Amino acid sequence: MKINRKNFLKIAGLAGAGMIVKTGQAGKNEPFQNSHSQKFNMHGYAAPKLEKVRIGFIGVGSRGGGHVTRFNRIEGVEVKAICDLVPERVKDAVDSVKSAVNKPDSYTGSENAWKKLCEREDIDLIITATPWALHVPIALYAMEQGKHVGIEVPAAKTIEECWQMVETSERTRKHCMMLANSAYGDFNILTLNLAREGFFGEIVHGEGTYIHDRVSNTESRWVRDKNNNNWFGFRPWRLKENIKRNGNIYPTHGLGTVCQAMDLNYGDQMDYMVSISSNDFTMADKMKENAKMDDFYKPYVGLNFRGNMNTSIIRTHKGRTIMLQHDISSPRPDVRFNIISGTKGIAQKYPHPAVATSHDGWLPENEFNAVVEKYTPEINKKVGAMSKEIGGHGGVDFMMAWRLIDCLRNGIPLDMDVYDAALWSSIAALSEWSVAHDGNPVKVPDFTSGAWRTNKRNMDITLQKGGNTKLAER
């Protein structure tokens, strides 16, 4: 008897059980879709070049203060103004760069002091490193005042904020770049070049993580000093971000290089995602422990914290997959961006950088070094040593700052645009929705309004344009 497909399904008992599965046909929830029509495509946009880039800094704590000193080392930069709610931080930042070239004005003492800074006519670029809730309000106001903006990660907390960034950037034609420093890591840029040169064949899958223990070390994280400072006590807003929110609330570090290798926003686009979280096994207990040594933590006892591990899986329109993970409260070694896998090879960053072209194993050291030598792109060759000298997370902070200024001074498109900021940041809110709905799939908004199908590739790691900005002589 010849068994055709229909008979086979009857015999197997699958037809009646509804077990015929077609990829991509599962129901996808669309609570965050938007009818936005692109007013102007900011992807590939080159703003008029600026011989001098006059910068105002808003938020100069540990992260923002580092931005001030690093940007100040770049040719063509003038630090015009510095703002923070805490006067001592402003004074320290001003003193760190004050010179014959820079005599920055101070803005402090008011929660809205940053608005006056944004309203100045002698500023071209705003760099903001504030608590997350202020990222978008500052960015929107700055763009409305005619300023380009660099926003710390994540750029936005909600999908509505992502759309607000996109709409305002398109309408004002002002750049809105998320300061995704991890995209400029040596191995990240090498991996991106390997992907573009076809080393991996067709990209199939990527993995990005932010596994970075922020809880276990009691002394550095939780014990406050005489100035009431510690990692979480100094940043109570950061601790509060981990209360009630449950998802991947800090997705961009692991996601950026994967998106760039897959040409997301310019050739492919995220379609939908699912997300689940474990229970919290450490944060609530840590609050009980901390409250015994310091009354500061008593209000946090008994609150619900996000789960230790969040795992999210994304599918793109071209059928690729991305796995993201977030865990800052388990005692594990650090892991950020980790894997790009294709039909011909794979790159893996942790526990040590490695590539492979078959199942036989990772390339031996001499072959790996040959790959590095052949595929290291121009940006690493030109700026790598200088970046490590200036520093900031091993040099990635400086390379990011240098390239932003280099693009503005040469009047060329930025490496990352507002659509990247919106897409990468949106994963936080999308993951929270999926976790709250038992891991149901959720449609990822298309912040390019369909332009991803024709957009050209972003991030010029070969420095075909620009690359001529030097260190400042000061």
Backbone torsions as a table, in degrees:
resi	resn	phi	psi	omega
1	MET	NA	128.5	178.3
2	LYS	-82.5	125.5	-178.4
3	ILE	-100.9	109.6	174.9
4	ASN	-86.5	179.4	-174.4
5	ARG	-62.1	-39.9	-178.4
6	LYS	-62.9	-45.6	179.9
7	ASN	-66.4	-37.6	179.7
8	PHE	-61.1	-42.6	-178.8
9	LEU	-65.2	-35.8	177.7
10	LYS	-66.1	-44.5	-179.5
11	ILE	-63.0	-43.6	-177.6
12	ALA	-73.4	-14.2	179.6
13	GLY	74.6	20.1	-175.1
14	LEU	-90.2	-31.2	-174.4
15	ALA	-62.2	-47.6	-178.7
16	GLY	-69.7	-24.3	-178.4
17	ALA	-84.3	-1.8	178.7
18	GLY	69.2	35.0	-173.3
19	MET	-97.4	10.1	176.3
20	ILE	-81.0	116.8	-174.8
21	VAL	-114.3	127.6	174.4
22	LYS	-111.4	127.4	-178.6
23	THR	-57.9	130.9	175.2
24	GLY	86.8	1.5	-177.8
25	GLN	-96.2	-5.5	179.4
26	ALA	-63.8	150.1	179.9
27	GLY	-65.2	134.2	179.8
28	LYS	-120.1	125.4	178.9
29	ASN	-75.5	142.7	-176.1
30	GLU	-127.3	58.3	-178.3
31	PRO	-76.4	-10.6	-173.1
32	PHE	-118.7	16.5	179.9
33	GLN	-73.4	156.1	-172.9
34	ASN	-140.7	144.0	-178.8
35	SER	-88.4	16.8	-177.9
36	HIS	-53.6	133.2	173.9
37	SER	-110.4	124.4	-174.4
38	GLN	-58.8	122.9	180.0
39	LYS	-82.6	-35.9	-179.4
40	PHE	-160.7	133.8	-176.7
41	ASN	-82.5	109.9	179.7
42	MET	-80.3	-9.3	176.9
43	HIS	-72.2	124.7	-178.1
44	GLY	79.5	6.9	-178.5
45	TYR	-74.6	132.5	176.6
46	ALA	-110.3	108.3	177.4
47	ALA	-72.8	156.2	176.7
48	PRO	-51.7	136.0	-174.0
49	LYS	-68.9	151.0	-178.5
50	LEU	-118.5	116.3	177.7
51	GLU	-63.2	-42.0	173.4
52	LYS	-117.9	139.8	177.3
53	VAL	-110.1	108.2	-176.9
54	ARG	-92.9	120.9	-168.9
55	ILE	-114.6	140.8	167.6
56	GLY	-115.2	132.3	-178.1
57	PHE	-107.5	131.2	178.3
58	ILE	-122.2	118.2	-175.5
59	GLY	89.9	98.1	-175.3
60	VAL	-127.3	49.2	169.8
61	GLY	-75.2	-147.0	-176.0
62	SER	-61.8	-39.2	-179.4
63	ARG	-78.4	-52.4	-177.8
64	GLY	-65.9	-34.3	177.2
65	GLY	-62.7	-37.2	175.5
66	GLY	-65.1	-37.4	176.7
67	HIS	-59.0	-42.4	-177.9
68	VAL	-58.1	-49.8	-176.6
69	THR	-69.1	-35.0	-178.9
70	ARG	-73.5	-46.9	178.3
71	PHE	-60.9	-33.3	-179.2
72	ASN	-64.9	-19.0	-179.6
73	ARG	-84.9	-0.5	-172.9
74	ILE	-100.9	136.8	178.4
75	GLU	-55.7	136.7	174.9
76	GLY	86.7	-0.6	-178.5
77	VAL	-93.6	135.5	169.8
78	GLU	-122.7	122.9	176.4
79	VAL	-86.1	107.7	-172.4
80	LYS	-94.0	-33.7	-174.7
81	ALA	-157.5	150.0	-178.7
82	ILE	-135.9	134.0	-175.6
83	CYS	-132.8	136.3	171.1
84	ASP	-159.3	153.3	179.3
85	LEU	-67.7	-26.4	-177.8
86	VAL	-97.6	114.7	-175.8
87	PRO	-57.3	-36.9	-177.9
88	GLU	-62.7	-36.1	178.8
89	ARG	-66.2	-41.5	179.1
90	VAL	-61.6	-46.1	-179.5
91	LYS	-59.9	-45.2	-179.8
92	ASP	-61.4	-42.7	-179.1
93	ALA	-67.5	-42.1	178.4
94	VAL	-62.0	-46.1	-178.9
95	ASP	-62.8	-29.8	-176.4
96	SER	-71.9	-18.9	-176.3
97	VAL	-127.7	-2.6	-175.7
98	LYS	-64.1	129.4	-177.8
99	SER	-161.0	-172.0	176.5
100	ALA	-64.7	-29.6	-180.0
101	VAL	-83.3	-45.8	-175.9
102	ASN	-108.4	123.3	170.9
103	LYS	-133.0	68.4	-171.7
104	PRO	-66.2	142.5	175.4
105	ASP	-82.1	154.5	-177.2
106	SER	-106.5	139.9	175.2
107	TYR	-131.6	120.0	-177.8
108	THR	-163.2	179.4	173.7
109	GLY	85.1	-2.9	-179.5
110	SER	-147.2	143.9	179.4
111	GLU	-67.0	-17.4	179.6
112	ASN	-110.5	15.0	-179.4
113	ALA	-60.6	-29.1	-178.8
114	TRP	-62.4	-27.3	-179.7
115	LYS	-64.8	-40.6	179.0
116	LYS	-64.4	-37.1	176.5
117	LEU	-62.1	-45.6	-178.9
118	CYS	-63.5	-27.3	-176.4
119	GLU	-79.7	-9.7	179.9
120	ARG	-64.9	143.8	-178.8
121	GLU	-89.3	-7.5	-177.4
122	ASP	-104.2	28.9	177.9
123	ILE	-126.8	134.6	-179.9
124	ASP	-102.5	-31.3	-170.6
125	LEU	-137.7	133.0	174.4
126	ILE	-107.8	128.9	173.3
127	ILE	-110.8	120.3	-176.9
128	THR	-118.8	129.5	177.8
129	ALA	-134.9	59.7	-177.0
130	THR	-99.9	178.1	166.4
131	PRO	-52.9	150.7	-171.2
132	TRP	-56.5	-36.2	-175.6
133	ALA	-63.5	-19.6	-179.6
134	LEU	-95.6	-8.9	-175.4
135	HIS	-55.0	-54.6	-174.9
136	VAL	-73.1	-44.7	176.7
137	PRO	-53.9	-42.5	179.0
138	ILE	-67.6	-43.8	-178.6
139	ALA	-61.6	-44.8	-179.3
140	LEU	-63.0	-46.3	-178.5
141	TYR	-64.2	-41.4	-179.6
142	ALA	-63.7	-43.8	179.1
143	MET	-64.7	-38.4	177.4
144	GLU	-63.3	-26.3	178.2
145	GLN	-90.7	10.1	175.0
146	GLY	85.3	22.9	-177.6
147	LYS	-109.2	143.7	164.5
148	HIS	-73.5	157.6	-174.7
149	VAL	-135.4	137.4	167.4
150	GLY	-116.5	120.2	-174.5
151	ILE	-112.6	135.2	174.7
152	GLU	-65.4	164.7	-177.2
153	VAL	-86.5	148.3	-15.8
154	PRO	-72.9	148.9	-175.8
155	ALA	-64.2	-37.4	-174.9
156	ALA	-140.6	158.3	179.2
157	LYS	-102.5	-28.1	-174.9
158	THR	-123.7	161.9	177.1
159	ILE	-66.4	-37.5	177.5
160	GLU	-58.5	-42.8	178.5
161	GLU	-64.3	-37.1	177.3
162	CYS	-60.2	-46.1	179.0
163	TRP	-65.6	-36.3	178.4
164	GLN	-62.6	-41.0	176.9
165	MET	-60.8	-46.8	-177.9
166	VAL	-61.9	-49.8	-177.2
167	GLU	-61.1	-43.1	-176.7
168	THR	-70.5	-41.1	178.3
169	SER	-62.6	-43.5	179.1
170	GLU	-64.2	-41.6	-175.7
171	ARG	-72.3	-39.7	-177.5
172	THR	-89.3	-14.8	-174.8
173	ARG	56.3	42.8	174.5
174	LYS	-114.4	137.7	-180.0
175	HIS	-64.9	142.6	174.1
176	CYS	-134.9	93.6	-174.0
177	MET	-107.7	131.9	172.3
178	MET	-80.7	134.6	-175.4
179	LEU	-82.5	68.8	-176.7
180	ALA	-83.8	81.5	-174.5
181	ASN	-61.2	-31.0	-175.7
182	SER	-62.5	-22.3	178.5
183	ALA	-65.3	-15.5	-176.4
184	TYR	-104.1	13.1	174.5
185	GLY	-65.9	148.4	-177.8
186	ASP	-52.4	-51.2	-176.2
187	PHE	-73.7	-30.8	176.5
188	ASN	-61.9	-47.0	-179.0
189	ILE	-69.1	-38.1	175.1
190	LEU	-59.9	-46.1	179.9
191	THR	-61.3	-41.5	178.4
192	LEU	-61.3	-41.9	178.9
193	ASN	-67.6	-39.1	176.0
194	LEU	-59.4	-41.6	178.6
195	ALA	-63.5	-44.0	-177.3
196	ARG	-71.2	-27.3	178.9
197	GLU	-87.7	1.7	175.5
198	GLY	83.7	11.9	-177.5
199	PHE	-60.4	-36.6	-178.0
200	PHE	-88.7	-1.3	-171.0
201	GLY	72.7	-140.6	176.5
202	GLU	-84.7	128.7	-178.7
203	ILE	-67.2	131.0	-179.2
204	VAL	-109.5	-42.4	-168.1
205	HIS	-152.2	148.0	174.6
206	GLY	-138.5	154.4	177.7
207	GLU	-134.6	133.9	177.4
208	GLY	-136.9	140.7	-176.7
209	THR	-138.0	156.7	164.4
210	TYR	-127.8	85.4	176.9
211	ILE	-109.2	106.8	-167.0
212	HIS	-155.2	96.7	-172.4
213	ASP	-61.7	115.8	178.0
214	ARG	-112.5	9.6	-170.0
215	VAL	-117.8	-41.7	-166.1
216	SER	-64.9	-40.8	-173.5
217	ASN	-75.9	101.0	-174.6
218	THR	-64.3	-44.0	-173.1
219	GLU	-62.4	-53.3	-173.5
220	SER	-80.8	-24.4	-175.1
221	ARG	-94.7	-33.0	-165.3
222	TRP	-123.1	-25.9	-178.6
223	VAL	-80.7	119.1	-176.6
224	ARG	-83.4	145.4	178.9
225	ASP	-90.6	-171.5	-175.3
226	LYS	-64.7	-20.2	178.3
227	ASN	-95.6	13.4	178.2
228	ASN	68.8	26.6	-177.2
229	ASN	-107.4	140.5	161.6
230	ASN	-162.4	-176.8	-172.7
231	TRP	-62.6	-47.7	178.8
232	PHE	-91.3	-35.5	178.9
233	GLY	-66.5	-36.0	175.9
234	PHE	-71.7	-25.1	179.6
235	ARG	-122.1	62.0	-179.7
236	PRO	-58.4	-27.7	177.3
237	TRP	-62.6	-35.5	-179.0
238	ARG	-69.5	-39.3	175.6
239	LEU	-62.9	-42.5	-178.2
240	LYS	-66.5	-27.0	177.0
241	GLU	-62.7	-21.6	-178.5
242	ASN	-92.0	3.3	178.6
243	ILE	-100.7	129.9	176.2
244	LYS	72.2	-32.5	175.0
245	ARG	-73.4	135.4	-179.8
246	ASN	-138.9	104.1	-178.7
247	GLY	170.5	-162.4	174.9
248	ASN	-90.4	91.5	-172.5
249	ILE	-85.4	-0.8	-178.6
250	TYR	-142.6	68.2	-168.0
251	PRO	-86.8	-16.3	-162.0
252	THR	-74.0	-32.0	-177.6
253	HIS	-59.2	-45.0	-178.5
254	GLY	-81.4	-21.9	-170.4
255	LEU	-88.4	-32.2	-168.4
256	GLY	-55.0	-54.4	-177.2
257	THR	-64.1	-35.5	177.4
258	VAL	-62.2	-46.1	178.6
259	CYS	-60.1	-42.7	-178.3
260	GLN	-68.2	-39.6	178.8
261	ALA	-65.7	-31.1	179.4
262	MET	-90.9	1.6	-179.1
263	ASP	58.0	38.0	177.7
264	LEU	-70.6	135.5	-171.7
265	ASN	84.9	-9.2	177.6
266	TYR	-150.6	69.7	178.7
267	GLY	132.6	-30.8	174.7
268	ASP	-146.7	168.8	-178.4
269	GLN	-152.2	149.2	173.4
270	MET	-63.2	140.6	178.3
271	ASP	-103.3	-63.9	179.0
272	TYR	-150.0	168.3	-178.5
273	MET	-146.2	159.5	172.2
274	VAL	-128.6	154.0	-176.8
275	SER	-151.1	137.8	175.0
276	ILE	-136.0	152.9	178.6
277	SER	-127.1	147.7	171.1
278	SER	-74.4	173.7	168.8
279	ASN	-69.5	166.9	170.0
280	ASP	-84.2	120.0	179.8
281	PHE	-110.0	-3.3	-173.3
282	THR	-134.9	-38.6	-171.3
283	MET	-65.0	-46.4	-179.4
284	ALA	-62.0	-41.6	178.0
285	ASP	-65.7	-37.6	179.0
286	LYS	-63.9	-37.1	178.5
287	MET	-65.2	-39.4	176.5
288	LYS	-62.8	-43.2	179.1
289	GLU	-63.7	-45.3	-178.2
290	ASN	-66.5	-36.6	-177.7
291	ALA	-62.9	-25.1	178.3
292	LYS	-71.8	-26.8	-178.4
293	MET	-100.3	-17.5	-173.6
294	ASP	-155.4	121.0	-179.2
295	ASP	-62.2	-18.9	179.4
296	PHE	-53.6	-32.2	-173.6
297	TYR	-92.4	-3.2	-177.5
298	LYS	-59.9	-38.4	178.7
299	PRO	-63.6	-16.0	-178.2
300	TYR	-91.0	-8.5	-179.9
301	VAL	-71.0	132.5	178.3
302	GLY	87.2	-0.4	178.9
303	LEU	-83.6	160.1	178.0
304	ASN	-91.6	125.3	178.6
305	PHE	-108.6	156.9	178.6
306	ARG	-61.7	155.7	-179.4
307	GLY	-63.5	155.6	178.7
308	ASN	-56.0	-54.8	-174.6
309	MET	-114.8	126.7	169.2
310	ASN	-111.9	134.1	176.1
311	THR	-122.9	124.8	179.1
312	SER	-122.7	142.0	177.7
313	ILE	-125.5	128.9	-176.4
314	ILE	-116.8	140.6	173.6
315	ARG	-116.9	136.7	179.8
316	THR	-95.9	170.2	179.2
317	HIS	-63.8	-29.1	179.0
318	LYS	-88.4	8.0	173.8
319	GLY	86.9	10.6	175.7
320	ARG	-81.4	162.5	178.3
321	THR	-126.7	151.3	177.4
322	ILE	-133.8	131.5	172.6
323	MET	-110.6	126.0	176.9
324	LEU	-116.0	142.6	175.1
325	GLN	-134.9	148.0	179.9
326	HIS	-138.2	125.1	177.3
327	ASP	-156.3	112.2	177.5
328	ILE	-115.8	12.8	-175.2
329	SER	-131.5	22.6	173.7
330	SER	-122.0	145.3	-177.7
331	PRO	-76.9	78.7	-179.0
332	ARG	-127.0	151.8	173.6
333	PRO	-61.5	152.3	-177.4
334	ASP	-65.2	139.9	172.8
335	VAL	-144.1	130.9	174.5
336	ARG	-114.7	-130.1	173.6
337	PHE	-53.5	138.5	-174.2
338	ASN	-132.1	-42.6	-169.6
339	ILE	-139.0	137.1	161.6
340	ILE	-125.1	124.6	-176.1
341	SER	-126.2	135.2	-179.5
342	GLY	-135.5	-170.3	-177.1
343	THR	-75.1	-12.7	-178.7
344	LYS	-123.7	-9.2	-177.4
345	GLY	-177.9	178.9	-176.3
346	ILE	-147.7	147.2	170.7
347	ALA	-122.9	139.2	179.6
348	GLN	-136.2	129.7	-174.7
349	LYS	-87.4	-35.8	-175.6
350	TYR	-118.8	146.6	7.1
351	PRO	-77.9	-10.4	172.4
352	HIS	-150.8	149.6	-178.9
353	PRO	-58.3	133.3	-178.1
354	ALA	-157.9	154.9	172.8
355	VAL	-134.7	156.2	178.0
356	ALA	-144.8	153.6	178.3
357	THR	-122.9	5.6	176.6
358	SER	-161.1	177.4	179.7
359	HIS	-77.9	-3.5	-176.2
360	ASP	-70.0	-19.8	178.5
361	GLY	137.9	173.9	-179.8
362	TRP	-70.2	148.7	179.2
363	LEU	-60.0	139.2	175.8
364	PRO	-62.6	165.2	-171.7
365	GLU	-55.8	-43.6	-177.6
366	ASN	-65.7	-37.7	178.8
367	GLU	-72.7	-38.0	176.5
368	PHE	-62.1	-44.2	179.3
369	ASN	-61.8	-35.1	178.0
370	ALA	-66.4	-38.3	176.5
371	VAL	-64.1	-44.5	178.8
372	VAL	-59.6	-45.5	-178.8
373	GLU	-62.1	-40.9	-175.8
374	LYS	-74.5	-37.0	-168.9
375	TYR	-108.4	0.2	175.9
376	THR	-63.3	121.7	-174.3
377	PRO	-79.8	170.0	-172.3
378	GLU	-61.1	-35.9	-177.0
379	ILE	-62.0	-37.6	177.3
380	ASN	-69.7	-39.6	-179.8
381	LYS	-65.6	-38.4	-173.6
382	LYS	-83.1	-38.4	-170.3
383	VAL	-115.8	-11.9	-174.1
384	GLY	-55.8	-52.2	-177.8
385	ALA	-64.9	-42.3	178.7
386	MET	-62.2	-39.3	-179.4
387	SER	-65.0	-42.4	179.6
388	LYS	-66.7	-32.2	178.2
389	GLU	-65.8	-44.6	-179.5
390	ILE	-74.7	-41.1	173.0
391	GLY	92.1	-165.8	-174.0
392	GLY	100.1	94.2	-175.3
393	HIS	53.3	45.0	177.5
394	GLY	78.1	9.6	177.7
395	GLY	112.0	-14.2	-177.6
396	VAL	-66.8	-32.8	178.8
397	ASP	-63.3	-43.1	-179.1
398	PHE	-70.4	-41.4	-179.7
399	MET	-60.6	-40.0	177.3
400	MET	-61.9	-46.9	-180.0
401	ALA	-63.3	-44.8	-179.4
402	TRP	-59.7	-44.6	-176.4
403	ARG	-69.6	-36.1	176.6
404	LEU	-60.4	-47.9	179.5
405	ILE	-66.8	-40.1	179.4
406	ASP	-59.3	-42.2	179.2
407	CYS	-66.6	-43.6	-179.5
408	LEU	-66.2	-39.0	-178.7
409	ARG	-71.0	-28.6	-179.2
410	ASN	-96.7	-3.2	179.9
411	GLY	63.8	44.9	-179.9
412	ILE	-122.3	161.4	-179.1
413	PRO	-59.3	147.4	176.2
414	LEU	-73.8	158.2	179.0
415	ASP	-65.2	-32.9	179.9
416	MET	-133.9	141.3	-174.6
417	ASP	-120.2	-173.2	-176.1
418	VAL	-64.9	-28.8	179.2
419	TYR	-69.7	-36.5	174.3
420	ASP	-65.3	-44.6	179.1
421	ALA	-57.9	-44.1	-177.9
422	ALA	-69.8	-47.5	-176.6
423	LEU	-63.8	-50.7	-176.6
424	TRP	-64.3	-39.4	-178.8
425	SER	-72.6	-29.0	-175.1
426	SER	-62.8	-22.1	-177.3
427	ILE	-59.0	-31.8	179.8
428	ALA	-59.3	-55.5	-177.8
429	ALA	-66.7	-38.7	179.2
430	LEU	-64.2	-41.3	179.7
431	SER	-66.4	-38.4	177.8
432	GLU	-61.2	-41.5	179.5
433	TRP	-64.5	-45.9	-177.7
434	SER	-64.8	-42.6	177.6
435	VAL	-60.0	-43.4	-178.7
436	ALA	-67.2	-19.4	180.0
437	HIS	-112.9	39.7	172.9
438	ASP	57.5	35.4	176.4
439	GLY	78.9	17.4	177.6
440	ASN	-64.3	147.2	178.2
441	PRO	-69.3	145.6	178.9
442	VAL	-132.2	135.7	-179.8
443	LYS	-70.3	135.6	177.9
444	VAL	-88.1	126.4	178.9
445	PRO	-60.8	146.7	174.8
446	ASP	-97.7	97.7	-176.4
447	PHE	-72.7	-12.7	177.1
448	THR	-87.8	-3.8	-178.7
449	SER	55.1	40.1	176.8
450	GLY	92.2	-10.5	-176.9
451	ALA	-68.4	-14.3	179.1
452	TRP	-59.4	-25.0	-178.2
453	ARG	-68.7	-25.8	-177.1
454	THR	-120.6	-9.9	178.5
455	ASN	-58.9	142.4	176.6
456	LYS	-86.1	161.0	-175.7
457	ARG	-59.6	142.7	-179.2
458	ASN	-104.6	174.1	176.8
459	MET	63.1	95.6	-177.3
460	ASP	-86.9	87.2	-179.0
461	ILE	-81.1	-8.5	177.1
462	THR	-91.9	-5.0	180.0
463	LEU	53.9	47.3	174.8
464	GLN	-65.2	-27.1	175.4
465	LYS	-127.6	147.0	179.5
466	GLY	74.6	-150.0	179.9
467	GLY	84.8	7.7	-174.8
468	ASN	-103.4	5.8	179.8
469	THR	-80.7	134.4	-175.3
470	LYS	-109.9	178.9	171.0
471	LEU	-72.5	146.4	177.1
472	ALA	-75.8	146.1	178.2
473	GLU	-90.5	78.7	177.0
474	ARG	-157.8	NA	NA
